[in-house]
Amino acid sequence: MLSYPTYALLKQSLPECRVYALVPSYTREMAEACPWIDEILIDEWQGRGIFANRALFSLFKQHQFDAIISLYSTTRVGLFSWLAAIPYRLAPATKLAQIFYNHTIRQKRSLSKKPEYEYNLDLIRYFLTQINQTSKNISSPYLQFSVGEVSQLRSQFEASHQIPPGQKLVFIHPGSGGSARNLNTQQYARLAVKLTSTSGHIIVISAGPGEYENAHSLAKCLPGTAHIIYESREGLRNFAQHIQFADLFIGGSTGPVHVAGALDVPTVAFYPRRRSATSVRWQTLNSTDKRLTFSPPDDAQEEDMSSINIDAVANTISKYYLL
């Protein structure tokens, strides 16, 4: 999701170019939803041996690309782009893989001095400078589905769950993919209970594949709080369309929160203070006034998410978004 701005900047600054995205199969739906990608190439060889990756060389050779910009430098992509003789090859100057690129820039992303998507954008700006093109100004949202389609989906959602008119839909996504640190079930339950609103709200506990049990565990902790469970079973695109009609999306630093950010939906995200995982490094893409972030206090351990004062968080969220 944090590569979306790079496609926007590239396509808007160089509208005559044809943009291809090399992505793993599980993110295909989100790549297809990106309006600035012209064609998607599925990377079927990630995590497999170097010989299995020879098909990647054939893919590069077949398309005769003029340039490749690797947002995340890997040896196999660098090697086969070099063997395919792609004329312009750009990547961050990190790891051994950089030897296969004829253009690199030093970024030191591990210092986490700015958002990940800004590091990605730096590569595109460098490329545009190299070919004497001016960078256009871009802004959120970076992803948007048809307003009419999403409005209809919300109406169907409210009808199927018998949600009264005028209620705000506050999504809480307790699941956490990868290594992202998150609140525990009891913390999310207390947060849900403590939220207050002027016109009323419903807690929507969202869950993707592998997260359904977690969602039901949270629901059991909310006997006196209006809530429903939304199990996403129709793919990433459909899940993203549901996120677009949310009035607020709450979760850890994980995929769904970044989808909400790309859609410019108001978000609340929880991050550890560890330098490689801070709210600065993994900042969402939404407008500044639509982002709230919380981390462990300075006197707690960097990854001690239990040290976050949930009552204070709920009070801040309520004042900022719901009252």
HUQUI-V756704 format. One record per pair of residues at least 6 apart in sequence whose ideal C-beta (glycine too) atoms are under 7 Angstrom apart, sorted by the first residue. I is the first residue (numbers start at 1). J is the second residue. Records with the same first field share a line. If there is no record, write none. Layout:
BEGIN
I = J  J
END
This chain:
BEGIN
1 = 30  255  258  259  262
2 = 116  117  120  258
3 = 71  120
4 = 34  142  143  262  285
5 = 117  120  121  138  142  285
6 = 71  120  121  124
7 = 19  34  36  37
8 = 36  138  142
9 = 121  124  135  136  138
10 = 17  19  124
11 = 19  36
12 = 136  138
13 = 128  133  134  135  136
14 = 128  133
18 = 38
19 = 36  37  38
20 = 38  39  41  63
21 = 31  37  40  41
22 = 41  43
23 = 31  40  42  43
24 = 43  46
25 = 42  44
28 = 40  42
29 = 235  236  237
30 = 236  240
31 = 37  40
32 = 40
33 = 143  237  240
34 = 143
41 = 59
45 = 52  53  55  56
50 = 76
53 = 76  80
56 = 76  80
57 = 80  83  84
60 = 80  81  84  86
61 = 84
65 = 86
66 = 87  88
67 = 86  87  88  127
68 = 81  86  89
69 = 90  123  124  127
70 = 77  78  90  91
71 = 120  123
73 = 91  92  94  95  97  98
74 = 97
75 = 96  97
78 = 91  97  100  101
79 = 100
81 = 89  100
82 = 89  100
88 = 103
89 = 100  101  102  103
90 = 101  103  123  126  127
91 = 97  98  101  104
92 = 104  105  107
93 = 104  105  106
98 = 104
103 = 130
105 = 122  123  126
107 = 119  122
109 = 119
110 = 276
112 = 275  276  278  280  281
114 = 280
115 = 280  281  283
116 = 281  282
117 = 285
125 = 135
128 = 135
140 = 264  285  286  287
141 = 262  263  264
142 = 262  285
143 = 262  263
144 = 263
145 = 241  244
150 = 241  244  245
153 = 241  242  245
154 = 245
157 = 242
161 = 228
163 = 202
166 = 199  200
167 = 200  201  202
168 = 197  199  201  247  248  322
169 = 202  204  245  246  247
170 = 195  201  202  203  204  247  248  250
171 = 204  206  243  246  248  249  250
172 = 188  192  203  205  250  251
173 = 206  249  250  251  256  257
174 = 185  188  205  214  215  218
175 = 207  208  211  214
176 = 182  252  254
177 = 254  255
178 = 254
180 = 252  253  254
181 = 252  272  277  303  305
182 = 252  270  305
183 = 252  270  305
184 = 306
185 = 217  218  221
186 = 221
187 = 310
188 = 218
189 = 218  221  222
190 = 310
191 = 310  313  314
192 = 203  222  225  227
193 = 222  225
194 = 310  311  314
195 = 201  314  317  318  322
196 = 318  322  323
197 = 318  322  323
198 = 322  323
201 = 322
202 = 226  227  228
203 = 222  225  226  227
204 = 228  230
205 = 215  218  219  227  229  230
206 = 230  232  256
207 = 214  215  229  231  232
208 = 232  239
212 = 231
215 = 229
216 = 229
219 = 227  229
230 = 242
232 = 238  239
240 = 259
243 = 249  256  259  260  263  265
244 = 263  265
246 = 260  265
248 = 266  268  321
249 = 257  260  265  267
250 = 268
251 = 257  269
252 = 269  270
253 = 269  271  277  282
257 = 267  269  284
258 = 284
260 = 267
261 = 267  284  285  286
262 = 285
264 = 286  287  290
265 = 286
266 = 290  321
267 = 284  286  290  291
268 = 292  317
269 = 279  284  293
270 = 294  305  308
271 = 277  278  279  282  293  295
272 = 295  296  302  303  305
273 = 295  296  302
274 = 302  303
279 = 293  295
284 = 291
292 = 316  317  320
294 = 308  313
296 = 302  304  305  307  308
297 = 307
300 = 307
END
